[in-house]
Amino acid sequence: MNRDILFQGVIEAMLAKANDLSIENGVAVILTQDTETGQYHMLAQPVGSIEGAPIPDKGFEAGLNYLGGALMKFAFSAATNVNSGKVVEGRDIKWGETEFGGCIICFGTVENLVFFFSFSGGTVPQDVEIALAGEIALSRLV
């Protein structure tokens, strides 16, 4: 299957779910890792702005960069091979990662690729729901 067509179908499903959840700003990200070469490929699509308003009570006085948030979720999942938001016994969150959920891993669905679906811009449950929409779309498209 053509990777570009596959990526577009998945990103469209994630954006549709974000729209259903009335997300006004954020970013949907699909990353793949080739298990033979180790290379990563990424497609990211913003929903409105990739920047969010300040959330002082959460420690985000300057606001959020949703693309950075989605990539930090991916960084955790790529390093641990678990969905972001999960606790990995004996492993601390590293700089460049986040403990927030919203990145889902899908192993062995297409050729030698590992898929990561990540969203940032909603609440953690919304981000997870949108990432899951990407995984569901992938299973329907292959």
TIDODREN-294560 format. One line per 2 residues: their letters; for each residue x, y, z of N, C-alpha, C, O. Coordinates in Angstrom, 3 decimals. Layout:
BEGIN
A> X Y Z X Y Z X Y Z X Y Z ~ ...
//
This chain:
BEGIN
MN> 0.836 -1.190 0.000 0.000 0.000 0.000 0.882 1.256 0.000 1.958 1.278 0.599 ~ 0.408 2.281 -0.675 1.115 3.548 -0.732 1.094 4.214 0.647 0.027 4.487 1.198
RD> 2.270 4.467 1.189 2.387 5.032 2.536 1.725 6.404 2.641 1.095 6.702 3.656 ~ 1.854 7.247 1.613 1.250 8.579 1.662 -0.274 8.503 1.750 -0.893 9.255 2.502
IL> -0.873 7.596 0.984 -2.330 7.431 1.015 -2.766 6.913 2.386 -3.769 7.364 2.940 ~ -2.010 5.970 2.920 -2.302 5.426 4.241 -2.222 6.514 5.305 -3.124 6.647 6.133
FQ> -1.137 7.293 5.281 -0.969 8.382 6.243 -2.129 9.370 6.140 -2.663 9.805 7.161 ~ -2.523 9.728 4.918 -3.589 10.720 4.744 -4.908 10.213 5.304 -5.639 10.967 5.946
GV> -5.223 8.933 5.066 -6.454 8.368 5.594 -6.482 8.358 7.109 -7.516 8.631 7.717 ~ -5.351 8.044 7.721 -5.267 8.002 9.181 -5.377 9.409 9.758 -6.114 9.627 10.719
IE> -4.656 10.356 9.186 -4.685 11.723 9.725 -6.086 12.317 9.587 -6.536 13.054 10.465 ~ -6.775 12.001 8.492 -8.136 12.497 8.305 -9.075 11.945 9.379 -9.952 12.663 9.860
AM> -8.896 10.675 9.758 -9.720 10.091 10.815 -9.442 10.764 12.157 -10.364 11.012 12.934 ~ -8.181 11.055 12.426 -7.831 11.731 13.678 -8.415 13.142 13.707 -8.934 13.578 14.735
LA> -8.333 13.854 12.589 -8.877 15.210 12.531 -10.399 15.202 12.665 -10.976 16.092 13.291 ~ -11.051 14.189 12.074 -12.509 14.082 12.194 -12.911 13.861 13.650 -13.887 14.445 14.121
KA> -12.164 13.021 14.361 -12.461 12.778 15.779 -12.232 14.064 16.590 -13.023 14.384 17.477 ~ -11.156 14.798 16.287 -10.905 16.069 16.973 -12.067 17.040 16.736 -12.492 17.748 17.650
ND> -12.567 17.064 15.516 -13.711 17.914 15.183 -14.948 17.470 15.961 -15.674 18.305 16.500 ~ -15.195 16.146 16.022 -16.333 15.620 16.780 -16.261 16.036 18.251 -17.288 16.263 18.890
LS> -15.042 16.131 18.776 -14.846 16.498 20.181 -14.732 18.011 20.385 -14.456 18.473 21.492 ~ -14.948 18.779 19.312 -14.913 20.249 19.343 -13.556 20.800 19.770 -13.484 21.824 20.450
IE> -12.481 20.120 19.370 -11.126 20.611 19.640 -10.831 21.732 18.649 -10.910 21.527 17.438 ~ -10.497 22.901 19.151 -10.249 24.049 18.283 -8.790 24.238 17.934 -8.479 24.751 16.859
NG> -7.880 23.836 18.817 -6.445 23.990 18.582 -5.728 22.727 19.034 -6.081 22.124 20.047 ~ -4.722 22.339 18.271 -3.944 21.154 18.619 -3.213 20.630 17.404 -3.111 21.309 16.383
VA> -2.706 19.417 17.521 -1.995 18.813 16.398 -2.104 17.295 16.476 -1.960 16.695 17.541 ~ -2.363 16.694 15.320 -2.377 15.239 15.168 -1.061 14.842 14.511 -0.629 15.467 13.541
VI> -0.430 13.806 15.041 0.863 13.365 14.526 0.835 11.856 14.316 0.384 11.100 15.177 ~ 1.319 11.440 13.169 1.554 10.024 12.890 3.047 9.878 12.671 3.641 10.591 11.863
LT> 3.640 8.958 13.391 5.057 8.648 13.197 5.178 7.163 12.932 4.447 6.355 13.504 ~ 6.091 6.817 12.076 6.406 5.409 11.883 7.888 5.217 12.120 8.701 6.110 11.882
QD> 8.217 4.028 12.595 9.614 3.640 12.707 9.792 2.360 11.915 9.066 1.385 12.110 ~ 10.771 2.377 11.018 11.130 1.187 10.263 11.968 0.300 11.175 13.029 0.713 11.643
TE> 11.495 -0.916 11.427 12.195 -1.784 12.367 13.510 -2.315 11.796 14.349 -2.808 12.549 ~ 13.701 -2.223 10.491 14.961 -2.669 9.891 16.032 -1.589 9.914 17.195 -1.869 10.204
TG> 15.641 -0.349 9.607 16.625 0.733 9.519 16.641 1.630 10.761 17.620 2.336 11.004 ~ 15.563 1.604 11.543 15.441 2.483 12.705 14.953 3.872 12.362 14.728 4.680 13.264
QY> 14.780 4.177 11.077 14.374 5.526 10.664 12.932 5.829 11.061 12.065 4.954 11.059 ~ 12.705 7.099 11.401 11.371 7.596 11.708 10.880 8.468 10.561 11.656 9.181 9.925
HM> 9.576 8.399 10.310 8.914 9.284 9.342 7.705 9.859 10.042 7.044 9.176 10.824 ~ 7.415 11.125 9.758 6.356 11.819 10.477 5.461 12.610 9.540 5.914 13.178 8.546
LA> 4.171 12.633 9.882 3.206 13.532 9.264 2.463 14.199 10.411 1.913 13.517 11.276 ~ 2.444 15.506 10.423 1.747 16.255 11.467 0.782 17.229 10.803 1.115 17.878 9.811
QP> -0.418 17.319 11.368 -1.436 18.217 10.830 -2.048 19.027 11.968 -2.632 18.454 12.888 ~ -1.921 20.347 11.919 -2.521 21.156 12.982 -4.039 21.227 12.871 -4.612 21.084 11.791
VG> -4.665 21.447 14.003 -6.083 21.775 14.108 -6.091 23.190 14.657 -5.787 23.396 15.832 ~ -6.426 24.152 13.843 -6.328 25.542 14.283 -4.866 25.881 14.534 -4.017 25.672 13.667
SI> -4.573 26.402 15.713 -3.215 26.803 16.074 -2.508 25.679 16.823 -3.151 24.884 17.508 ~ -1.177 25.612 16.692 -0.421 24.635 17.484 -0.059 25.201 18.851 0.589 24.528 19.653
EG> -0.475 26.439 19.120 -0.189 27.049 20.415 -1.464 27.210 21.224 -2.503 27.621 20.708 ~ -1.360 26.877 22.507 -2.495 26.993 23.402 -2.302 28.104 24.411 -1.196 28.605 24.612
AP> -3.386 28.471 25.031 -3.378 29.546 26.020 -2.680 29.096 27.294 -2.550 27.897 27.542 ~ -2.232 30.043 28.099 -1.625 29.701 29.388 -2.586 28.922 30.289 -3.796 29.150 30.277
IP> -2.021 27.999 31.068 -2.776 27.240 32.066 -1.956 27.294 33.355 -1.260 26.335 33.692 ~ -2.038 28.415 34.075 -1.181 28.618 35.244 -1.312 27.539 36.323 -0.318 27.180 36.955
DK> -2.524 27.017 36.541 -2.697 26.026 37.605 -2.049 24.677 37.263 -1.892 23.832 38.144 ~ -1.674 24.467 36.003 -0.969 23.249 35.594 0.523 23.506 35.398 1.269 22.594 35.042
GF> 0.958 24.743 35.628 2.369 25.076 35.475 2.753 25.547 34.088 3.939 25.657 33.775 ~ 1.763 25.826 33.251 2.040 26.273 31.882 1.715 27.761 31.748 0.801 28.149 31.020
EA> 2.477 28.577 32.460 2.210 30.016 32.481 2.368 30.660 31.106 1.648 31.602 30.776 ~ 3.295 30.163 30.314 3.539 30.749 28.991 2.638 30.147 27.920 2.683 30.575 26.767
GL> 1.833 29.173 28.277 0.994 28.495 27.289 1.621 27.184 26.861 2.623 26.744 27.426 ~ 1.029 26.574 25.869 1.463 25.262 25.398 1.849 25.317 23.930 1.327 26.131 23.168
NY> 2.758 24.451 23.544 3.042 24.194 22.137 2.580 22.756 21.908 3.234 21.809 22.347 ~ 1.460 22.602 21.223 0.853 21.287 21.070 1.718 20.334 20.238 1.726 19.129 20.487
LG> 2.436 20.865 19.266 3.322 19.989 18.494 4.396 19.413 19.407 4.683 18.216 19.362 ~ 4.986 20.265 20.231 5.979 19.795 21.190 5.398 18.762 22.138 6.052 17.767 22.453
GA> 4.160 18.992 22.601 3.504 18.044 23.498 3.295 16.690 22.835 3.552 15.652 23.445 ~ 2.830 16.693 21.590 2.602 15.434 20.877 3.915 14.683 20.678 3.958 13.459 20.799
LM> 4.975 15.411 20.374 6.274 14.765 20.162 6.869 14.255 21.469 7.570 13.243 21.471 ~ 6.602 14.938 22.581 7.079 14.447 23.881 6.371 13.146 24.263 6.975 12.260 24.868
KF> 5.092 13.033 23.907 4.366 11.781 24.140 4.983 10.667 23.300 5.191 9.554 23.782 ~ 5.268 10.975 22.056 5.906 10.013 21.167 7.272 9.595 21.703 7.613 8.413 21.676
AF> 8.054 10.554 22.189 9.396 10.250 22.690 9.334 9.229 23.818 10.144 8.303 23.866 ~ 8.376 9.395 24.724 8.219 8.436 25.811 7.858 7.057 25.265 8.449 6.052 25.661
SA> 6.890 7.015 24.358 6.436 5.730 23.819 7.529 5.031 23.006 7.680 3.811 23.081 ~ 8.283 5.802 22.235 9.356 5.202 21.430 10.451 4.617 22.314 11.040 3.591 21.976
AT> 10.725 5.259 23.435 11.788 4.790 24.330 11.359 3.586 25.167 12.192 2.764 25.549 ~ 10.051 3.485 25.453 9.585 2.451 26.386 8.775 1.334 25.733 8.554 0.288 26.342
NV> 8.337 1.553 24.501 7.450 0.606 23.805 6.117 0.409 24.516 5.523 -0.667 24.444 ~ 5.647 1.450 25.201 4.311 1.434 25.792 3.603 2.741 25.435 4.249 3.740 25.122
NS> 2.289 2.722 25.484 1.521 3.931 25.220 1.871 4.995 26.255 2.094 4.681 27.424 ~ 1.919 6.239 25.827 2.222 7.306 26.779 1.136 7.356 27.839 -0.009 6.967 27.606
GK> 1.521 7.843 29.004 0.600 7.892 30.124 0.672 6.662 31.018 0.057 6.638 32.085 ~ 1.406 5.650 30.604 1.576 4.435 31.409 2.795 4.591 32.306 3.758 5.269 31.949
VV> 2.746 3.969 33.453 3.884 3.971 34.361 4.785 2.799 33.993 4.320 1.670 33.829 ~ 6.065 3.077 33.865 7.042 2.025 33.613 7.860 1.873 34.882 8.650 2.747 35.240
EG> 7.659 0.751 35.554 8.317 0.506 36.840 9.824 0.682 36.725 10.458 0.113 35.837 ~ 10.393 1.479 37.633 11.839 1.673 37.683 12.377 2.661 36.661 13.592 2.810 36.533
RD> 11.492 3.343 35.926 11.945 4.303 34.911 11.296 5.653 35.155 10.071 5.758 35.219 ~ 12.109 6.673 35.290 11.618 8.032 35.457 11.370 8.660 34.094 11.961 8.259 33.092
IK> 10.478 9.659 34.074 10.255 10.449 32.872 11.521 11.263 32.613 12.039 11.909 33.524 ~ 12.014 11.236 31.396 13.230 11.953 31.034 12.881 13.315 30.439 11.764 13.538 29.971
WG> 13.865 14.224 30.467 13.673 15.520 29.823 13.386 15.250 28.350 14.074 14.442 27.726 ~ 12.380 15.913 27.788 11.984 15.688 26.398 10.837 14.701 26.267 10.362 14.446 25.160
ET> 10.388 14.145 27.378 9.249 13.235 27.402 8.159 13.860 28.273 8.387 14.876 28.929 ~ 6.989 13.253 28.275 5.912 13.698 29.150 5.174 12.494 29.700 5.133 11.430 29.083
EF> 4.597 12.682 30.861 3.828 11.608 31.486 2.382 11.574 31.014 1.629 10.681 31.403 ~ 1.979 12.532 30.180 0.596 12.606 29.732 0.292 11.553 28.671 1.136 11.231 27.835
GG> -0.927 11.026 28.720 -1.381 10.084 27.700 -1.721 10.800 26.406 -1.909 12.016 26.384 ~ -1.795 10.041 25.345 -2.179 10.607 24.046 -1.349 10.077 22.908 -1.503 10.538 21.777
CI> -0.447 9.099 23.170 0.304 8.447 22.097 0.017 6.954 22.190 0.219 6.341 23.238 ~ -0.452 6.377 21.100 -0.798 4.967 21.010 0.158 4.301 20.028 0.422 4.836 18.951
IC> 0.681 3.123 20.405 1.603 2.369 19.546 0.845 1.221 18.887 0.008 0.576 19.519 ~ 1.144 0.972 17.618 0.558 -0.142 16.883 1.700 -0.905 16.212 2.320 -0.403 15.275
FG> 1.971 -2.100 16.685 3.080 -2.900 16.169 2.637 -3.817 15.035 1.545 -4.384 15.069 ~ 3.503 -3.953 14.026 3.386 -5.001 13.020 2.171 -4.995 12.129 1.759 -6.056 11.661
TV> 1.579 -3.846 11.875 0.382 -3.796 11.044 0.722 -3.713 9.559 0.047 -4.332 8.736 ~ 1.732 -2.977 9.219 2.112 -2.769 7.829 3.611 -3.014 7.686 4.427 -2.367 8.343
EN> 3.956 -3.958 6.817 5.351 -4.261 6.508 6.181 -4.313 7.785 5.815 -5.007 8.734 ~ 7.267 -3.602 7.816 8.166 -3.594 8.964 8.078 -2.269 9.717 9.087 -1.754 10.199
LV> 6.862 -1.718 9.818 6.682 -0.410 10.441 5.985 -0.521 11.791 5.045 -1.297 11.961 ~ 6.460 0.262 12.737 5.753 0.476 13.997 5.098 1.848 13.858 5.761 2.823 13.503
FF> 3.807 1.922 14.135 3.065 3.175 14.042 2.858 3.774 15.422 2.593 3.064 16.393 ~ 2.984 5.094 15.493 2.683 5.860 16.699 1.662 6.919 16.295 1.878 7.666 15.340
FS> 0.564 6.980 17.018 -0.461 7.991 16.769 -0.498 8.888 17.997 -0.696 8.403 19.111 ~ -0.313 10.177 17.807 -0.249 11.080 18.940 -1.086 12.315 18.663 -1.136 12.814 17.539
FS> -1.744 12.799 19.711 -2.494 14.043 19.600 -2.258 14.861 20.853 -2.113 14.315 21.946 ~ -2.220 16.165 20.689 -2.124 17.093 21.799 -3.004 18.287 21.480 -2.946 18.840 20.381
GG> -3.818 18.680 22.448 -4.675 19.843 22.259 -5.972 19.759 23.034 -6.624 20.776 23.274 ~ -6.350 18.560 23.427 -7.554 18.400 24.230 -7.181 18.021 25.649 -6.048 18.220 26.087
TV> -8.154 17.473 26.360 -7.846 16.882 27.652 -7.100 15.575 27.393 -7.087 15.096 26.259 ~ -6.491 14.999 28.397 -5.790 13.726 28.191 -6.748 12.663 27.648 -6.389 11.988 26.683
PQ> -7.950 12.476 28.214 -8.850 11.469 27.626 -9.211 11.761 26.163 -9.329 10.835 25.361 ~ -9.384 13.033 25.813 -9.665 13.381 24.419 -8.475 13.063 23.521 -8.645 12.524 22.428
DV> -7.268 13.398 23.983 -6.062 13.106 23.197 -5.937 11.609 22.942 -5.596 11.188 21.836 ~ -6.217 10.803 23.973 -6.161 9.342 23.824 -7.222 8.880 22.827 -6.943 8.036 21.975
EI> -8.418 9.417 22.924 -9.508 9.039 22.016 -9.152 9.353 20.560 -9.443 8.565 19.660 ~ -8.529 10.493 20.340 -8.135 10.883 18.979 -7.011 9.982 18.480 -7.024 9.566 17.321
AL> -6.044 9.676 19.333 -4.967 8.757 18.946 -5.536 7.384 18.608 -5.103 6.756 17.642 ~ -6.501 6.912 19.395 -7.147 5.625 19.113 -7.892 5.650 17.784 -7.957 4.632 17.095
AG> -8.454 6.797 17.416 -9.113 6.921 16.112 -8.109 6.681 14.985 -8.456 6.115 13.949 ~ -6.871 7.111 15.192 -5.824 6.841 14.206 -5.533 5.355 14.089 -5.392 4.824 12.988
EI> -5.444 4.691 15.228 -5.182 3.242 15.216 -6.325 2.487 14.530 -6.079 1.576 13.739 ~ -7.554 2.856 14.825 -8.718 2.212 14.213 -8.722 2.433 12.712 -8.991 1.509 11.945
AL> -8.423 3.661 12.288 -8.382 3.966 10.857 -7.316 3.128 10.150 -7.548 2.623 9.051 ~ -6.162 2.984 10.773 -5.096 2.173 10.174 -5.576 0.741 9.959 -5.346 0.165 8.896
SR> -6.237 0.168 10.951 -6.695 -1.221 10.829 -7.727 -1.367 9.715 -7.815 -2.426 9.093 ~ -8.497 -0.333 9.457 -9.510 -0.383 8.381 -8.882 -0.168 7.002 -9.407 -0.643 5.996
LV> -7.769 0.541 6.962 -7.161 0.898 5.671 -6.196 -0.163 5.142 -5.872 -0.161 3.954 ~ -5.736 -1.064 6.001 -4.777 -2.086 5.542 -5.464 -3.397 5.246 -4.810 -4.362 4.851
//
